[in-house]
Amino acid sequence: MHGKFISYNFVGGLAWVMIFLMSGFFFGNIPFVKDNFCYVAVGIILVSVVPMGWEMRKGKDNR
């Protein structure tokens, strides 16, 4: 049982890393992304943080 879990965990982790490495490589070669990396990074941060703020605000309204 443990050997099967470890092998699946290893393969899944390797796939996860390869997906992010390859997407970083390909998106890094797009001129728009390369020229406006600061804006792309801020956009990624906003997409990550805005839903959290939205849920926190919704929670305060329900009290």
BAKE-401418 format. One record per atom (N, C-alpha, C): residue number from 1; atom name; residue in one letter; z, x, y. Coordinates in nm, 2 decimals. Layout:
BEGIN
{num=NUM, atome=CA, residu=A, up=Z, east=X, north=Y};
...
***
This chain:
BEGIN
{num=1, atome=N, residu=M, up=0.00, east=0.08, north=-0.12};
{num=1, atome=CA, residu=M, up=0.00, east=0.00, north=0.00};
{num=1, atome=C, residu=M, up=0.00, east=0.09, north=0.13};
{num=2, atome=N, residu=H, up=0.09, east=0.19, north=0.13};
{num=2, atome=CA, residu=H, up=0.10, east=0.27, north=0.25};
{num=2, atome=C, residu=H, up=-0.03, east=0.35, north=0.27};
{num=3, atome=N, residu=G, up=-0.09, east=0.40, north=0.16};
{num=3, atome=CA, residu=G, up=-0.21, east=0.48, north=0.17};
{num=3, atome=C, residu=G, up=-0.32, east=0.40, north=0.23};
{num=4, atome=N, residu=K, up=-0.33, east=0.28, north=0.19};
{num=4, atome=CA, residu=K, up=-0.44, east=0.19, north=0.24};
{num=4, atome=C, residu=K, up=-0.42, east=0.16, north=0.39};
{num=5, atome=N, residu=F, up=-0.30, east=0.14, north=0.43};
{num=5, atome=CA, residu=F, up=-0.27, east=0.11, north=0.57};
{num=5, atome=C, residu=F, up=-0.30, east=0.24, north=0.65};
{num=6, atome=N, residu=I, up=-0.26, east=0.35, north=0.60};
{num=6, atome=CA, residu=I, up=-0.28, east=0.48, north=0.68};
{num=6, atome=C, residu=I, up=-0.43, east=0.50, north=0.69};
{num=7, atome=N, residu=S, up=-0.51, east=0.48, north=0.59};
{num=7, atome=CA, residu=S, up=-0.65, east=0.50, north=0.60};
{num=7, atome=C, residu=S, up=-0.72, east=0.41, north=0.69};
{num=8, atome=N, residu=Y, up=-0.68, east=0.28, north=0.68};
{num=8, atome=CA, residu=Y, up=-0.74, east=0.18, north=0.78};
{num=8, atome=C, residu=Y, up=-0.70, east=0.21, north=0.92};
{num=9, atome=N, residu=N, up=-0.57, east=0.25, north=0.94};
{num=9, atome=CA, residu=N, up=-0.52, east=0.28, north=1.07};
{num=9, atome=C, residu=N, up=-0.60, east=0.40, north=1.13};
{num=10, atome=N, residu=F, up=-0.62, east=0.50, north=1.05};
{num=10, atome=CA, residu=F, up=-0.70, east=0.62, north=1.09};
{num=10, atome=C, residu=F, up=-0.84, east=0.59, north=1.13};
{num=11, atome=N, residu=V, up=-0.91, east=0.51, north=1.05};
{num=11, atome=CA, residu=V, up=-1.05, east=0.47, north=1.07};
{num=11, atome=C, residu=V, up=-1.05, east=0.38, north=1.20};
{num=12, atome=N, residu=G, up=-0.96, east=0.29, north=1.22};
{num=12, atome=CA, residu=G, up=-0.96, east=0.21, north=1.34};
{num=12, atome=C, residu=G, up=-0.93, east=0.29, north=1.46};
{num=13, atome=N, residu=G, up=-0.84, east=0.38, north=1.45};
{num=13, atome=CA, residu=G, up=-0.81, east=0.47, north=1.57};
{num=13, atome=C, residu=G, up=-0.93, east=0.56, north=1.60};
{num=14, atome=N, residu=L, up=-0.99, east=0.61, north=1.50};
{num=14, atome=CA, residu=L, up=-1.11, east=0.69, north=1.53};
{num=14, atome=C, residu=L, up=-1.22, east=0.61, north=1.59};
{num=15, atome=N, residu=A, up=-1.24, east=0.49, north=1.54};
{num=15, atome=CA, residu=A, up=-1.34, east=0.40, north=1.60};
{num=15, atome=C, residu=A, up=-1.31, east=0.37, north=1.75};
{num=16, atome=N, residu=W, up=-1.18, east=0.34, north=1.78};
{num=16, atome=CA, residu=W, up=-1.14, east=0.31, north=1.91};
{num=16, atome=C, residu=W, up=-1.16, east=0.43, north=2.01};
{num=17, atome=N, residu=V, up=-1.13, east=0.55, north=1.96};
{num=17, atome=CA, residu=V, up=-1.15, east=0.66, north=2.05};
{num=17, atome=C, residu=V, up=-1.30, east=0.69, north=2.07};
{num=18, atome=N, residu=M, up=-1.38, east=0.67, north=1.97};
{num=18, atome=CA, residu=M, up=-1.52, east=0.70, north=1.98};
{num=18, atome=C, residu=M, up=-1.59, east=0.59, north=2.07};
{num=19, atome=N, residu=I, up=-1.54, east=0.47, north=2.07};
{num=19, atome=CA, residu=I, up=-1.60, east=0.37, north=2.16};
{num=19, atome=C, residu=I, up=-1.57, east=0.40, north=2.30};
{num=20, atome=N, residu=F, up=-1.45, east=0.45, north=2.33};
{num=20, atome=CA, residu=F, up=-1.42, east=0.48, north=2.47};
{num=20, atome=C, residu=F, up=-1.49, east=0.61, north=2.51};
{num=21, atome=N, residu=L, up=-1.50, east=0.71, north=2.42};
{num=21, atome=CA, residu=L, up=-1.57, east=0.83, north=2.46};
{num=21, atome=C, residu=L, up=-1.71, east=0.81, north=2.49};
{num=22, atome=N, residu=M, up=-1.78, east=0.73, north=2.40};
{num=22, atome=CA, residu=M, up=-1.92, east=0.70, north=2.42};
{num=22, atome=C, residu=M, up=-1.95, east=0.62, north=2.54};
{num=23, atome=N, residu=S, up=-1.86, east=0.52, north=2.56};
{num=23, atome=CA, residu=S, up=-1.88, east=0.43, north=2.68};
{num=23, atome=C, residu=S, up=-1.86, east=0.51, north=2.81};
{num=24, atome=N, residu=G, up=-1.76, east=0.60, north=2.81};
{num=24, atome=CA, residu=G, up=-1.74, east=0.69, north=2.93};
{num=24, atome=C, residu=G, up=-1.86, east=0.78, north=2.95};
{num=25, atome=N, residu=F, up=-1.91, east=0.83, north=2.84};
{num=25, atome=CA, residu=F, up=-2.03, east=0.92, north=2.86};
{num=25, atome=C, residu=F, up=-2.15, east=0.84, north=2.91};
{num=26, atome=N, residu=F, up=-2.18, east=0.72, north=2.86};
{num=26, atome=CA, residu=F, up=-2.29, east=0.65, north=2.90};
{num=26, atome=C, residu=F, up=-2.28, east=0.59, north=3.04};
{num=27, atome=N, residu=F, up=-2.16, east=0.53, north=3.07};
{num=27, atome=CA, residu=F, up=-2.13, east=0.48, north=3.20};
{num=27, atome=C, residu=F, up=-2.13, east=0.59, north=3.31};
{num=28, atome=N, residu=G, up=-2.08, east=0.71, north=3.27};
{num=28, atome=CA, residu=G, up=-2.08, east=0.83, north=3.36};
{num=28, atome=C, residu=G, up=-2.22, east=0.88, north=3.40};
{num=29, atome=N, residu=N, up=-2.32, east=0.85, north=3.32};
{num=29, atome=CA, residu=N, up=-2.45, east=0.89, north=3.35};
{num=29, atome=C, residu=N, up=-2.53, east=0.79, north=3.43};
{num=30, atome=N, residu=I, up=-2.47, east=0.67, north=3.46};
{num=30, atome=CA, residu=I, up=-2.54, east=0.57, north=3.54};
{num=30, atome=C, residu=I, up=-2.52, east=0.61, north=3.68};
{num=31, atome=N, residu=P, up=-2.62, east=0.63, north=3.76};
{num=31, atome=CA, residu=P, up=-2.61, east=0.68, north=3.90};
{num=31, atome=C, residu=P, up=-2.52, east=0.60, north=3.99};
{num=32, atome=N, residu=F, up=-2.52, east=0.46, north=3.97};
{num=32, atome=CA, residu=F, up=-2.44, east=0.38, north=4.05};
{num=32, atome=C, residu=F, up=-2.29, east=0.40, north=4.03};
{num=33, atome=N, residu=V, up=-2.25, east=0.42, north=3.90};
{num=33, atome=CA, residu=V, up=-2.12, east=0.44, north=3.86};
{num=33, atome=C, residu=V, up=-2.07, east=0.58, north=3.91};
{num=34, atome=N, residu=K, up=-2.16, east=0.68, north=3.89};
{num=34, atome=CA, residu=K, up=-2.13, east=0.81, north=3.93};
{num=34, atome=C, residu=K, up=-2.11, east=0.82, north=4.08};
{num=35, atome=N, residu=D, up=-2.19, east=0.75, north=4.16};
{num=35, atome=CA, residu=D, up=-2.18, east=0.76, north=4.31};
{num=35, atome=C, residu=D, up=-2.06, east=0.68, north=4.36};
{num=36, atome=N, residu=N, up=-2.02, east=0.57, north=4.29};
{num=36, atome=CA, residu=N, up=-1.92, east=0.48, north=4.34};
{num=36, atome=C, residu=N, up=-1.80, east=0.47, north=4.24};
{num=37, atome=N, residu=F, up=-1.76, east=0.59, north=4.19};
{num=37, atome=CA, residu=F, up=-1.66, east=0.59, north=4.09};
{num=37, atome=C, residu=F, up=-1.53, east=0.53, north=4.14};
{num=38, atome=N, residu=C, up=-1.49, east=0.56, north=4.26};
{num=38, atome=CA, residu=C, up=-1.37, east=0.51, north=4.32};
{num=38, atome=C, residu=C, up=-1.37, east=0.36, north=4.32};
{num=39, atome=N, residu=Y, up=-1.48, east=0.30, north=4.36};
{num=39, atome=CA, residu=Y, up=-1.48, east=0.15, north=4.36};
{num=39, atome=C, residu=Y, up=-1.48, east=0.09, north=4.22};
{num=40, atome=N, residu=V, up=-1.54, east=0.16, north=4.12};
{num=40, atome=CA, residu=V, up=-1.53, east=0.12, north=3.98};
{num=40, atome=C, residu=V, up=-1.39, east=0.12, north=3.93};
{num=41, atome=N, residu=A, up=-1.32, east=0.23, north=3.96};
{num=41, atome=CA, residu=A, up=-1.18, east=0.25, north=3.92};
{num=41, atome=C, residu=A, up=-1.09, east=0.14, north=3.98};
{num=42, atome=N, residu=V, up=-1.11, east=0.11, north=4.11};
{num=42, atome=CA, residu=V, up=-1.03, east=0.01, north=4.17};
{num=42, atome=C, residu=V, up=-1.06, east=-0.13, north=4.11};
{num=43, atome=N, residu=G, up=-1.19, east=-0.15, north=4.08};
{num=43, atome=CA, residu=G, up=-1.22, east=-0.28, north=4.01};
{num=43, atome=C, residu=G, up=-1.16, east=-0.29, north=3.88};
{num=44, atome=N, residu=I, up=-1.15, east=-0.19, north=3.80};
{num=44, atome=CA, residu=I, up=-1.09, east=-0.19, north=3.67};
{num=44, atome=C, residu=I, up=-0.94, east=-0.22, north=3.68};
{num=45, atome=N, residu=I, up=-0.88, east=-0.15, north=3.78};
{num=45, atome=CA, residu=I, up=-0.74, east=-0.18, north=3.80};
{num=45, atome=C, residu=I, up=-0.71, east=-0.32, north=3.84};
{num=46, atome=N, residu=L, up=-0.79, east=-0.37, north=3.93};
{num=46, atome=CA, residu=L, up=-0.77, east=-0.51, north=3.98};
{num=46, atome=C, residu=L, up=-0.79, east=-0.61, north=3.87};
{num=47, atome=N, residu=V, up=-0.89, east=-0.59, north=3.78};
{num=47, atome=CA, residu=V, up=-0.91, east=-0.68, north=3.67};
{num=47, atome=C, residu=V, up=-0.79, east=-0.67, north=3.57};
{num=48, atome=N, residu=S, up=-0.73, east=-0.56, north=3.57};
{num=48, atome=CA, residu=S, up=-0.61, east=-0.55, north=3.48};
{num=48, atome=C, residu=S, up=-0.48, east=-0.61, north=3.54};
{num=49, atome=N, residu=V, up=-0.47, east=-0.60, north=3.67};
{num=49, atome=CA, residu=V, up=-0.34, east=-0.63, north=3.73};
{num=49, atome=C, residu=V, up=-0.34, east=-0.78, north=3.78};
{num=50, atome=N, residu=V, up=-0.45, east=-0.83, north=3.83};
{num=50, atome=CA, residu=V, up=-0.45, east=-0.96, north=3.89};
{num=50, atome=C, residu=V, up=-0.41, east=-1.07, north=3.79};
{num=51, atome=N, residu=P, up=-0.45, east=-1.07, north=3.66};
{num=51, atome=CA, residu=P, up=-0.40, east=-1.17, north=3.57};
{num=51, atome=C, residu=P, up=-0.24, east=-1.17, north=3.56};
{num=52, atome=N, residu=M, up=-0.19, east=-1.05, north=3.56};
{num=52, atome=CA, residu=M, up=-0.04, east=-1.04, north=3.55};
{num=52, atome=C, residu=M, up=0.03, east=-1.10, north=3.67};
{num=53, atome=N, residu=G, up=-0.02, east=-1.07, north=3.79};
{num=53, atome=CA, residu=G, up=0.03, east=-1.13, north=3.91};
{num=53, atome=C, residu=G, up=0.01, east=-1.28, north=3.91};
{num=54, atome=N, residu=W, up=-0.10, east=-1.33, north=3.86};
{num=54, atome=CA, residu=W, up=-0.13, east=-1.47, north=3.85};
{num=54, atome=C, residu=W, up=-0.03, east=-1.54, north=3.77};
{num=55, atome=N, residu=E, up=0.00, east=-1.48, north=3.65};
{num=55, atome=CA, residu=E, up=0.10, east=-1.54, north=3.56};
{num=55, atome=C, residu=E, up=0.24, east=-1.54, north=3.62};
{num=56, atome=N, residu=M, up=0.28, east=-1.43, north=3.69};
{num=56, atome=CA, residu=M, up=0.41, east=-1.42, north=3.75};
{num=56, atome=C, residu=M, up=0.43, east=-1.53, north=3.85};
{num=57, atome=N, residu=R, up=0.32, east=-1.55, north=3.93};
{num=57, atome=CA, residu=R, up=0.33, east=-1.65, north=4.04};
{num=57, atome=C, residu=R, up=0.34, east=-1.79, north=3.98};
{num=58, atome=N, residu=K, up=0.26, east=-1.81, north=3.87};
{num=58, atome=CA, residu=K, up=0.27, east=-1.94, north=3.80};
{num=58, atome=C, residu=K, up=0.41, east=-1.97, north=3.75};
{num=59, atome=N, residu=G, up=0.47, east=-1.86, north=3.70};
{num=59, atome=CA, residu=G, up=0.61, east=-1.88, north=3.65};
{num=59, atome=C, residu=G, up=0.71, east=-1.91, north=3.75};
{num=60, atome=N, residu=K, up=0.69, east=-1.86, north=3.87};
{num=60, atome=CA, residu=K, up=0.78, east=-1.89, north=3.98};
{num=60, atome=C, residu=K, up=0.76, east=-2.03, north=4.03};
{num=61, atome=N, residu=D, up=0.64, east=-2.08, north=4.03};
{num=61, atome=CA, residu=D, up=0.61, east=-2.22, north=4.07};
{num=61, atome=C, residu=D, up=0.67, east=-2.32, north=3.98};
{num=62, atome=N, residu=N, up=0.69, east=-2.29, north=3.85};
{num=62, atome=CA, residu=N, up=0.74, east=-2.38, north=3.75};
{num=62, atome=C, residu=N, up=0.90, east=-2.39, north=3.76};
{num=63, atome=N, residu=R, up=0.96, east=-2.31, north=3.83};
{num=63, atome=CA, residu=R, up=1.11, east=-2.31, north=3.83};
{num=63, atome=C, residu=R, up=1.16, east=-2.43, north=3.91};
***
